[in-house]
Amino acid sequence: MARADLAARIGAAVTQAVARAYGRPVLVLPHPSAPLRARPALAAWPGAQVLPHRLGAWTLLDAAAEIHLLAADHTLPDPIAALAGAAGLINKVGTPAISLFVEGRPRDAIGDWITALAATVWTCPFHGTPIPPAAGLALLAQWRLVATQNRQVAAVTGIPVWKRASLAPLFASIRGAPAFCTAPGAGLKRAVKARGALVAWASGMPPTLPAAAAAADVPLLRLEDGFVRGSGLGARFLPGASWCLDSQGVHYDPSRPSDLECLLQDAEFPAAVLARAVALRATIVRRGISKYNLPSHPVPPLPIGRRIVLVTGQVEDDASMRAVTGPVRGNLGLLRAVRADEPDAFILYKPHPDLVAGYRHGRIGQADLLRLADAVVTDTPLPALLPHVQALHTITSLSGFEALMRDVPVTAWGQPAYAGWGLTEDRDPIARRTRRLSLDELIAGMLILYPRYLDPVTRLPCGPEILLDRLADASLWRASPWTIHRGLQGVVTRFFTRMGGLS
C-alpha cells in the first residue's frame, strides 16, 4: 500500500475514533516491538494524544476499551490483536472509554506468532474436548474480565459460613479470595482499609449499609441468586451456580435502576450474542429447564375447550415481594385480582415450591383457594404446565420470564425485571423503561450478559451453556450434611400444614 494511501486511511480511522470517543481520550503510541526512540506517525493528528514511550502489551490492554492496529500489511494478524481478544476488547458492548492506536510491527515477527498459534492445541477446560483458537481466546477474555472486576472486591458480607467456600471462586483474582465478614460493619472496615469494594447479599443487608458505604467512599456491590440457579431449592440450602452482582441496585427492586435495567435499556446486542440467546432458549425449552429444576410429576387433568390461566404464587416475605408498591400485594391479593380479571377462565394456582416444601410463608387458606381457584397444583414443575395454559399471571415471579421463553402471554401485576420492555401486559408499568426489546434481546441480557456462572465441577467462570449441561448430573446438586436441619424443618412444617395446624 502506498504511504499516502496508508496515511489517509489511518487519518480517517483516527477521525472516526475521536468522534466516537465523545470527549474521552484517544491515545496514539508506538507498538511494543518498535525501536526505543520511535515516534508515531500520527503524532500531529488533531484530537489524538501521543504517548511516545513504549509500554508493555498488558499495560496497553488494561488502559484501553478499543484497540486499532495500524500497519501497511493487514493480511496477517498481530499478536496484540490476539491478546486484545483474550482481554475482551473485541466486540465490546458499550461506549469506549479510550481508543488506543498502536502502529505496526515487523512482518517476520507476525509470521512467528502465526506459526506458534497454529501449533497450539486448545482444549475445553469443562469437557476436555478440542476447541478452536478463537473459542479459547474468547474463554480467556471472559476469565480476564471477571478477574479484573474481582480485583476491586476487598470484603464480602451476608454470606452464611456453610456457603462461603462455594462462593469464594466467584470472586477469585490475583489478590486471592476476599475476606468474608459476618457483620456488615466489619466488612465495611475491611473494604476501607484495603481501598476496595464491599459485596453484600442484597436481600439481607441492613438498610443503612448503602449510605454508610457511600460515606466511606466504598463501592457497594449487591449479590443475589441468578435466574437459572441450579438444581433444587435455595431455601433447602442446595448449592447454586449462578449469581447476579449489581453495582447500582437489585434487579427485583424497581425503586431504583439496576445494572440489568440499564443494560436492557441502553446496550447494543451483537449478532453473536443474539445467536447464543436463540440457542439457549431452544435448549431451555427442550430440556424443561427452570430456575430450580425440581423432580418432574404428571400434569393434572385439565378441562378441554376452556381458557386455562396459570397463577403463580410467591414467598411473601421474599425481598422481591417486599419491594412491591402496586395495588396487588400478596398471593391472596393476586388470586383475587386474576379472578376478577378472568371471571370465566379455569384458574390453576401454583404456590411457590418453597411454600410447598414448608420452608417459607405465604400460604393461602383453603376456603379462599376453593372460592378463587379451580385447581391447585403443587408437584408439577412449571415447564411441564406451561404448554397447557393460555396465559400466566404473576406479581414479580421469574415464572413470567420462563413463560415468555415458551410463548405464553404474561400479565405482570408488579414490576419484575423482565416487564416494561413490550413483551408483557403490565398492570403497574415503569415509566423509565422505554425501550422495546425482542425476546432474544431480553434473554441475552438476563441470561448471558448480566449474571455470573460458576461451573460446579471445575469451579471456573463459565457461560450459561455449561451450566445447562451440568444440570443433567444430579450428583452435582446435593445439600451439605451441615444443613440437614433444613430438611427436617420442611418435613415438620408440611405435617402440621396437612393437619391444619398452620395457616
BADO-914651 format. One record per residue (C-alpha): y, z, x. Coordinates in pm, whole numbers, plus 50000, padded with zeros to 5 digits. Each point is the difference from the previous one (the first is absolute). Example, Ala and Ser with C-alpha at 12.3 -4.5 7.8 and 13.67 -1.06 7.14 Angstrom:
495505078051230503444993450137
REM end
This chain:
500005000050000503464990750136502125029650106502784990449755497544998449711498525033650097503465015750019500874986749654496775012749850500415034150161503605001849884499014992649640497315026950014502465026050130502584990749736497425004849724498875033350144503605012750021500574990849635496735015949890500635032250194502875009749767502025016250279497045015850179499594993050373498594966950125498915004250361499314973450263498175008850321497794984750267496254998749964498195028850179498524974450242503374984250085501525004250351501755033050054503524986149992499454973849733502844996649752499204987849645501324965549917501215014249667502295025050172503164984949852498674992849651502265014349722498575029549812497285008350252500015030350228498584993450347497735024450182499814985350351497275023450128496264995249968498175023749770496315007349951498224981849717499415031149786503585011650054501144967149852497605002549711500985035949919503644988949972499474968749794499394991049641499694962850081498964981650315501194964550076498374984150305502134971550130498524975650253499874962650058496234998549948498805015349672496574984250001498485031850144500535035849877501695026450212498265033550060503125017049865499264982449670496505014549997501345034850075502604995249726497164993049763498285031950109503285018849951500304988149640503104978750056498464968749855500694993649627501735033749977501155009549647503675009849971503334992350167499844999750382501925027050185500094981250330499234964050090498844996950358500164967350191497754998250307500404968750211496904982250121497445006550275498014977550237497374978149842497265009450250500245036649898499644989649636496904980650090498515030950162500685019549681498284974249780496935000450226499825037849978500464999749623497274974149949497595020250214500575032149804497425011149744501565016449694497855023549791500855016449667500045037950059498945006649641497014976949964499124991250361500194962749927501884973050197503544992349885502514973450112502815009950239502604996949723498185026249792499755022950302503724996850071500805007149635497915031750016501745010950320503334993649830499015022349711498865028150229503114998350216502285000849695498235031049869500075016650344503724992850035500715015749662497795029750085501855007850322502855014749798497745024749812500245034650156498515022049727498074998149673500105026349726498315005549666496534988550113497065023949937498075011150307496814982249891501864966849977501905000450329497284986150226499514969949775503764993649978500815003750370499044963650082502494988449736502805011350235498424990750334502344987850275500535003050373501525034349929496715012249855499515015249657503015018249853499975037349933498585010149660501995029349860499105019749690503565011249926502674973049945502515021050192497765000950306499514962549977503744994449981500615022050305497334980750190501624966949906503445012350107498665011550337498144967450061502874978649864497584982449770499214994949634498295023449758497254987849766499495020149679497434996649722502374987949731498605016749689499795034050167503185002350206502735024949901502974984549813502315013550271498244982250287501874966449979503385017250022498825022650284498664970150193503234980749949502075029950118497845002050314500294962250055496214996749974498554968549836497725010049712496984978549911498155006549675496224995649997497784993349698496624984649916499784962249994499174978149702496384993850100499235035150113496334997150088496905011149812500175031849793502655023449866502755014250215499845032249797496385003350113501304999150359498184967850082501484981950301502544972349949500654968650201503384987549882503415016250001503624992549921502625011250254503544996949863503325005750177502194999249688498165015549707496604999249830498604970249814499285020449685503485015949979502454975349841502995023250039500754983450335498894967950173496905001350220498984977750288497604982949760502694993149742502344985850265497204978550138499184985949657503694994849923501074983250324497154988650226498854964650056496264994649962498624974950252497394975449878497335016150221500615034249841499854985349650496734982750087498615033950104501205014649671498154973149804496785006550191500455037649973500404998549624496904978249965497965024850203501285030149805499234984149664496614986350106498815033150143501515021749727502125019850248502575025649884501875029550151497105024849985496904977449973497855024449804496364993849897499614974649722498885007349643499414976249706502874988849780499825017749660499584979549679503294983749898500964982449675499894962249984503024980949870502435029150024502825004550250498915025950258502705019550182499175022150296502145030950058499615016950337500805036850037501325017250310500035033950168502995016349836500975022250292499794970850243503194991150189500254965849836499985015949654502515026750100502364971950102499954984049651503395001249827499374977549700499325010849642496194997450032498585028150211496485013550020496714985849878500425011149640503484984949985498654967250136497174998649751502405006649712502374972850120497214974350035498585008049655503464994749851500434967950200496514986349926499115013949655497214974949932498424999150345496765016250110501355025350249497705009150285501185030750189498895005850359500975033750152500665002250373496805004850208501365032550148500295014349647496484989149912498745015750324501685032749907502465002250289503444995049841502055005149684500934976849714497125000349752500824990249642498565021749722497094986949796501944999349672502754978150147497474976850160498204994749669503304992849827501564976550256497144982850186497084980049865497825007750301500125019650323498324987050313499505022550301497274987050229500544962349995502214989350295503224981949926498954966350153497034998549761502225006449695502844976150076498154967449917499415013549645503585009649906502994979549889502705023650133500515031650202502615027249940500865026650256502915021250121499864996050378496274997250077498814975550264497634987449730502864977149897499994983150339496234996449988500304984549653502614974950120497604988550272497504992449723502504981649776500195027949740503485004349842501525033650093502565021649821501615026150227501595029649820501215014750329501334984150319497044994050234500444980450322498424968549855502334999149695503424983949978499094967650179499394978049693496245005649982499865029349755501535009249666502325028250099500985026749744502135018750256501374972750230501675005750338503304981250023499994996450378496704980650000501404965449935497604977150184497274980849819496775000450199496814980449975496805020449977499044988350350503325013050138499495033649829496495002950144501254989950345502645027249991497875027749852496714993950181500864982050326503565006450122500695035649878496895021950048498185010150315496234998150030497585017450236496504986650055497675029349916497574988850272502204993450305503045020249881502174970650108502854985249794498684971449791500894977549711498945004849638497254974450042498125022850241500325029449760498534979349716497024991850220499475036850089499935010449633496524984949975498615027450230499715032249798499125020350310503604996550123501455018249698498585035149997501815032749939500275025450279497665030449966503145021250029501094987549655496845008649804502045025049794501884970749844496804985649858498985034149861503425003449839499484967049820496565010149873501315033149859503064984049841497954972649833497575026049861502755020349835501684968349874496794989749819499715035349859503554998049864501325026750232502794978950150502694979949826
REM end
